[in-house]
Amino acid sequence: FGTSPGYVHDQFELHVDHELRRNILVSADFSVDDHDLLRLSHGIDVFRYEGKIQYQLSDGYSVHLVYDHSQQHGSEVNSAYSHNVFLLRLKKAF
């Protein structure tokens, strides 16, 4: 472990939920991650946000519509990327 440069991870998160009606819940998430390798000039920043609408059905079922976006920026060549994900979920609580 003597040659390991070390690693520092700083993270900030914000999460908000709002109940629009009795059976509709809207959520939003935002996060920033800062990854730094000590004694090296390498670092990665990740920005992520997500929006979700949850609709509660009868008998413990729920439908979720989710949008997730992430962006990564780094000090290395070709380390930047972004993605968008859309999900439709059906869940059952037992």
Summary of the structure (lengths in Angstrom):
residues: 94
radius of gyration: 18.5
end to end distance: 46.8
largest distance: 58.2
contacts: 216
relative contact order: 0.20
helix: 3%
strand: 73%
